[in-house]
């Protein structure tokens, strides 16, 4: 093996522990990226219809009792 395949094998696949950490790290990173991306798409599609967009209309100003 030489080139890129050899480098990947020596860096990641040679040790089970290293491979395990690589798989878990990649899964965590991909989940974070997918969640962030899907939330941005959802927010752009539903802009103006979510509670975070309209709550200022329904929140009452605090009253002064002096």
C-alpha positions in Angstrom: 0.0 0.0 0.0 1.2 3.4 -0.8 -0.1 6.9 -1.2 -3.4 8.0 0.3 -4.6 4.4 1.1 -1.5 3.7 3.0 -1.7 6.9 5.0 -5.3 6.3 5.9 -4.5 2.8 7.0 -1.6 3.8 9.1 -3.4 6.8 10.7 -6.9 5.3 11.3 -7.4 1.6 10.6 -4.3 0.0 12.1 -5.6 0.2 15.7 -9.1 -0.7 16.7 -9.2 2.0 19.3 -8.2 4.7 16.9 -10.8 3.4 14.4 -13.5 3.4 17.1 -12.7 7.0 18.1 -12.6 8.1 14.4 -16.0 6.5 13.7 -17.6 8.1 16.8 -16.0 11.4 16.1 -17.2 11.3 12.5 -20.7 10.3 13.6 -20.9 13.1 16.1 -19.7 15.7 13.6 -22.1 14.5 10.9 -25.0 14.6 13.3 -24.1 18.1 14.4 -23.8 19.3 10.8 -27.1 17.6 9.8 -29.0 19.0 12.8 -27.7 22.5 12.2 -28.4 22.4 8.5 -31.9 21.0 8.8 -32.8 23.5 11.5 -31.6 26.4 9.3 -33.8 25.0 6.4 -36.8 24.6 8.8 -36.3 28.2 10.1 -36.1 29.7 6.6 -39.2 27.8 5.4 -41.2 28.8 8.5 -39.9 32.4 9.0 -42.5 34.5 10.7 -44.7 31.6 11.9 -42.7 30.4 14.8 -43.0 31.4 18.5 -39.5 33.0 18.5 -40.6 35.2 15.6 -44.0 36.3 17.1 -43.6 36.2 20.8 -43.0 40.0 21.1 -46.6 40.5 20.0 -48.0 38.5 22.9 -45.6 39.4 25.7 -46.9 42.0 28.1 -44.7 44.9 29.1 -44.0 44.9 32.9 -46.2 47.3 34.8 -44.8 49.8 37.4 -46.8 49.7 40.7 -45.5 53.0 42.1 
